[in-house]
Amino acid sequence: MTARTDAPPFLRIGPERPASPIVLSVPHAGRGYSAALLRAARVPLNVLEQLEDRLVDRLVWRAAGTGATAIVAQAPRAEIDLNRDERELDPAMIAPAPPSGSLLTTVRTRGGLGLVPARLAGSGALWRGRMSRDELKRRVETIHRPYHAVLEQALQAARARFGVAVLLDCHSMPPRGPGQPGIIFGDRYGVTAGPHILAAAIAAARQLGFAAGLNDPYAGGHVIERHGRPQEQVHALQVEVDRSLYLDAALREPGDGFDGIARLLAAICEAIAAEACGESAAIAAE
């Protein structure tokens, strides 16, 4: 099973020199499905697309307009999941199987949604056969590691200029139903971001009329766990947006709420940037 493509695995959007302490990550909205990847699949494209955070890459452009730097995946999640640890892999997918001691078994790998998604509920196995170790290595070395390297570089550049950096990892979630918050922030239960950063984000959402929850049912994944170091003034939050708030009834194309969610993400960026820079200035004055 191979997925070779000449398409760039991600885009970097924003000024060369940081204009904001905010760095946006969009790891699950890539739509660069190569012919090789589609040939390897035992399911049609519309099933692989179910793995996407549909059109979140378009939602963040207004937020990037606030001065934030955005790192946006072009490679699809079906090829490799940038929000998983390199070791979160089902060994049955690889031939020959990697040594068991090199892998990390989690509830996500057991559910078929590891570093390379293996199966989806209702669709079964996604691939016709097992992937070679060389192909896995290619995906890790040309997509996964460069993505996280450029995120880290952007965060370090922001912190160097502003004394603080904040990563906002942007995702979407299936419709949650009446009475459930449509916006969920995750900070790994208080580990990846300071409480003042989280409070600013929640306040911005509520000010625009959106119900916001925390860590339930999504506390954040590998992206914020890897990059969030609040003790070093590098904070990281995940934000999940209910797809029914910005997509049409088929959850495929922009809906009536699309611009409202784009404005929401921009407002969140402005609010946490103001909070972060205010705290940074206070620390510098001490």
C-alpha positions in Angstrom: 0.0 0.0 0.0 1.6 3.2 -1.1 0.5 6.9 -1.3 3.3 8.7 -3.1 2.4 12.2 -4.2 4.3 15.3 -5.1 1.8 17.6 -3.4 3.2 19.5 -0.4 2.0 17.9 2.8 1.1 21.2 4.4 0.8 25.0 3.9 2.2 27.7 6.1 0.0 30.8 6.1 1.0 34.1 7.7 3.7 36.7 7.9 7.4 35.7 7.8 7.9 37.5 11.1 5.3 36.7 13.7 2.6 39.4 14.1 0.7 37.5 16.8 1.6 35.0 19.5 -1.0 32.7 18.1 -0.1 29.6 15.9 -3.0 27.7 14.3 -2.8 24.0 13.5 -5.2 22.3 11.2 -4.1 18.6 11.0 -7.2 16.9 9.8 -8.6 18.9 6.9 -6.3 17.8 4.1 -7.9 16.7 0.8 -4.8 15.8 -1.2 -5.8 12.2 -2.0 -3.2 10.6 -4.3 -4.1 8.1 -6.9 -2.0 5.6 -5.1 -3.8 6.1 -1.9 -7.2 5.6 -3.6 -6.0 2.5 -5.3 -4.9 1.0 -2.0 -8.3 1.7 -0.4 -11.0 -1.0 -0.3 -13.6 1.7 0.3 -14.6 4.6 -1.9 -13.3 8.2 -1.5 -16.5 9.3 0.3 -15.7 6.9 3.1 -12.1 8.1 3.5 -13.5 11.7 3.6 -15.4 10.8 6.8 -12.0 11.0 8.5 -11.7 14.7 7.6 -12.4 17.7 9.8 -14.4 18.9 6.8 -13.4 22.4 5.5 -11.8 23.5 8.7 -8.9 24.7 6.6 -11.2 27.3 5.1 -12.6 28.3 8.5 -9.2 29.5 9.7 -8.4 32.1 7.0 -10.2 34.9 8.9 -8.3 33.9 12.1 -5.0 34.0 10.1 -6.0 37.5 9.1 -5.6 38.6 12.8 -1.9 38.1 12.4 -1.8 34.4 13.5 0.5 31.9 11.7 -1.4 28.9 10.4 0.0 25.4 9.6 -2.6 23.6 7.5 -2.2 20.0 6.5 -2.7 19.1 2.8 -2.1 15.4 3.2 -5.4 13.7 4.2 -5.9 12.1 7.6 -6.4 8.8 5.7 -2.8 8.8 4.7 -1.4 9.7 8.2 -2.9 11.3 11.3 -0.9 14.2 12.5 -2.7 14.2 15.8 -1.2 10.8 16.8 2.1 9.8 18.2 4.4 8.1 15.7 4.1 5.0 17.9 0.3 4.9 17.9 0.0 2.2 15.3 -1.8 -1.1 14.7 1.0 -3.6 14.0 -1.3 -5.7 11.9 -1.3 -3.0 9.3 2.4 -3.2 8.6 4.4 -5.9 6.8 6.7 -7.0 8.4 5.1 -5.9 11.7 7.3 -3.5 13.7 8.7 -4.7 17.0 6.0 -4.7 19.7 8.2 -2.6 22.0 8.3 0.2 19.5 4.6 0.8 19.5 2.1 2.6 21.8 -1.2 0.8 22.3 -4.0 3.2 23.1 -7.8 3.3 23.0 -7.4 5.0 19.6 -5.3 2.3 18.0 -7.7 -0.3 19.4 -10.5 1.6 17.8 -8.8 1.6 14.4 -7.9 5.3 14.5 -4.1 5.3 15.1 -1.3 7.0 13.2 -2.6 5.4 9.9 -6.4 4.9 10.3 -7.2 1.2 9.8 -11.0 1.0 9.9 -14.2 3.0 10.4 -17.4 2.0 12.2 -19.9 0.9 9.6 -17.3 0.5 6.8 -14.9 -2.0 8.2 -11.2 -2.2 7.1 -10.1 0.8 4.9 -7.3 -0.8 3.0 -6.9 -3.8 0.6 -3.6 -5.0 2.2 -0.9 -4.2 4.6 1.5 -1.3 4.3 5.3 -1.8 3.9 7.6 -0.5 6.5 9.3 1.6 3.8 5.9 3.3 3.0 5.3 4.0 6.7 8.7 5.4 7.1 8.1 7.7 4.1 4.9 9.0 5.5 6.4 9.7 8.9 9.6 11.3 7.6 8.0 13.4 4.8 4.7 14.4 6.4 4.4 13.8 10.2 7.8 15.0 11.4 8.0 18.0 9.1 4.5 19.1 10.2 5.5 19.0 13.9 8.8 20.6 13.2 7.3 23.6 11.5 4.7 23.9 14.3 7.6 24.0 16.8 9.5 26.5 14.7 6.5 28.8 14.5 5.8 28.6 18.3 9.5 29.3 19.1 9.5 32.3 16.8 6.3 33.7 18.4 7.7 33.2 21.9 10.9 34.9 20.9 9.1 38.0 19.8 6.2 38.1 22.3 7.6 36.3 25.3 4.7 33.8 24.9 3.1 31.6 22.3 -0.3 29.9 22.1 -1.1 27.0 19.8 -4.8 26.6 18.8 -5.3 23.2 17.3 -8.5 23.4 15.2 -10.8 20.4 14.6 -14.5 19.6 14.0 -16.7 17.0 15.6 -19.9 15.2 14.6 -23.2 16.9 15.4 -23.8 16.5 19.2 -27.6 17.1 19.4 -29.8 19.6 21.3 -28.6 20.9 24.6 -24.9 20.0 24.0 -22.2 22.6 23.7 -21.2 23.2 20.0 -17.7 24.3 20.9 -15.4 22.1 23.0 -12.0 23.3 24.2 -9.4 20.8 25.3 -6.3 21.4 27.5 -5.6 17.8 28.5 -7.3 18.4 31.8 -5.3 21.5 32.7 -1.9 20.3 31.4 -1.2 22.1 28.1 -2.4 25.7 28.8 -2.7 28.1 31.6 -6.2 28.7 33.0 -6.2 32.3 32.0 -5.7 31.3 28.3 -8.6 28.8 28.5 -10.8 31.4 30.3 -10.2 33.9 27.5 -11.1 31.4 24.8 -14.3 30.3 26.6 -15.3 34.0 27.2 -14.8 34.8 23.5 -17.0 32.0 22.4 -19.8 32.8 24.9 -19.7 36.5 24.1 -20.6 35.5 20.5 -23.5 33.4 21.8 -21.9 29.9 21.5 -22.1 27.3 24.3 -18.6 26.1 25.1 -17.5 23.0 27.0 -14.2 21.8 28.4 -12.4 18.5 27.8 -15.6 16.4 27.4 -15.8 14.5 25.1 -12.5 15.8 23.6 -9.6 16.7 25.8 -7.1 17.1 23.0 -4.6 14.8 21.3 -1.0 14.5 20.3 -0.6 18.0 18.8 -1.3 19.9 22.0 0.2 17.2 24.3 3.4 17.4 22.3 3.7 21.2 22.0 2.0 22.6 25.1 4.5 23.7 27.7 2.8 26.4 29.8 5.6 26.4 32.3 7.8 27.6 29.3 5.2 30.1 28.1 4.1 27.9 25.2 0.4 27.2 25.7 -1.7 24.8 23.6 -5.5 24.4 23.3 -7.6 22.2 21.1 -10.9 23.5 19.8 -13.6 21.3 18.4 -16.5 22.8 16.4 -19.8 21.0 15.8 -20.0 20.5 12.0 -23.7 21.3 11.9 -22.8 24.8 13.0 -20.9 25.6 9.8 -21.8 23.0 7.2 -24.9 22.2 5.2 -27.4 19.5 6.1 -25.3 16.9 4.3 -22.2 18.0 6.2 -20.3 18.5 3.0 -20.4 22.1 1.9 -20.4 25.5 3.7 -23.7 26.2 5.4 -25.4 29.3 6.7 -23.3 29.4 9.8 -19.9 29.1 8.0 -19.0 32.8 8.3 -20.1 33.0 11.9 -17.8 30.2 12.9 -14.9 31.8 10.9 -15.6 35.0 12.9 -15.7 33.0 16.1 -12.2 31.5 15.5 -10.8 34.9 14.7 -12.4 36.3 17.9 -10.9 33.5 20.0 -7.5 34.2 18.5 -7.7 37.9 19.3 -8.9 37.2 22.8 -6.2 34.7 23.7 -3.5 36.9 22.1 -4.6 39.9 24.2 -4.6 37.7 27.3 -1.3 36.1 26.5 0.5 39.3 25.7 -0.9 41.0 28.8 0.4 38.2 31.0 3.8 38.3 29.2 4.1 42.0 29.9 3.2 41.5 33.5 5.9 38.8 33.9 8.5 41.0 32.2 7.7 43.8 34.6 8.2 41.7 37.7 
